């Protein structure tokens, strides 16, 4: 066994495109820059062994928050009116089957972006 065999799957990324995933969970995690973004646990709904990038929503900035609000609208959710309602909306999405789009951005070479497109179930 080679020294890096345990991370071999990290080099097998999905191609840019649309995929069907299930929202398993969400959590907030403090970064080294003292931000606390929303992180999504998504499960690819096919038998592929390729790695799904991590979806991070930068909800502490107005720009990031508005992106997430548009994505929630794409999933059929009404815009929350409070932090408590926001938590209810996110909790209600657990287990949802949705379509996402994965894009490798050109501005930050190698950065993988996931956008919620629509809710299927």
N, C-alpha and C positions, 0 to 999 in steps of 0.2 A: 504494500500500500504506500502510495506517495504522500509526501508531507501535506499537500493541498487537496487531496482527493475529497475531503469532507466539504469543500466549497465548490466542487465541480459544477453543480447545478446553477451557481450564480452566473456562469458564463453563457448559459442557455436562456436568453431572454426571448420573450414573445416579440414578433414583428409588430410594427406599427399597424393599427387597424382596429376594427370593432370586435368586441368579445362579450359573451354572456357570463355574468358573474353573480354570486350570491353575497349579499352583505352579511358577514358573520358577526361583526361587532365594530365598535368604535371606542377610542380612548384619547385622552390628551397626554402628551409627553413633553416634558421640559427639554428644550434644546440647549446646546452650548452657548447660544446667543440670548438665553433667558426668554425665549418665546415659548408658547404653550399651544402648538397647533393641534388640530383635530386629525387623528390618524385613523384610517379605515382598515379593517381586516376584511379582505375580499377573497373569495374562493372561486377559481376558474371552474366553469361548469362543463368541462370536458375532460377527457382522459390524458391530456397533455402533461408531460413532466417538466415543461418549461416554466421558468419563474415569472410570476406576475409582479410587476413593480408595486411599490407601496404607494397608496394614495394618501396625500397629505393636503389638508385644507388649512390655509393660513388665516384663521378666523379672527385674529387679533388686529389685522389691518383692514381698513375699509374696503380696499380693492379685493383682498382675499375673501372677505365676508360676503361681498356682493357676488363674486363668482359662485360661492357655495349657494347663495340664495337662488341664483339662476338655475343651478344644477338641481336643487330641490324642487323648483318649479317644473323642470323637465320630468321629474319623477312623479308629478301630480300632487305635490305637497303645497299647502297654502303657506304663505310667508308667516313665520311665527311672530307674535307680538311681544314676546318676553323671553327671558332666558329659560324659564320653566317650560314654556310652550316649545321652545327650541329643543330642549332635552326630550320632550314627549315625541316630537316629530322624528328625531334621530332614533329613539328607542323603537318607534313604530316601523322603522325601515329594516330592523334586524330580521333577517330571513328573506328579505325581498330579492327577487331575481330581476336583475337589471342589465341593460346594455351599456357598455362603456366604450370610449374611444381612447386608445393609447397612442401618444405621439411623442417622438423624440424631438425636442425643440432645437432650433438652430442657434438661438441666442446663447444658450448655455449648452454647449455641445455635450451630448451624452445624458442630459437631464430628461427623464421620462415623466410625462404628464398623463394623468388619467382624468377623463371628464365623464360625468354621469350623463347619459343621453336620454334614456327612457326606462320606465318600469314596465316589466313584462308580467310579473306576478308578485 
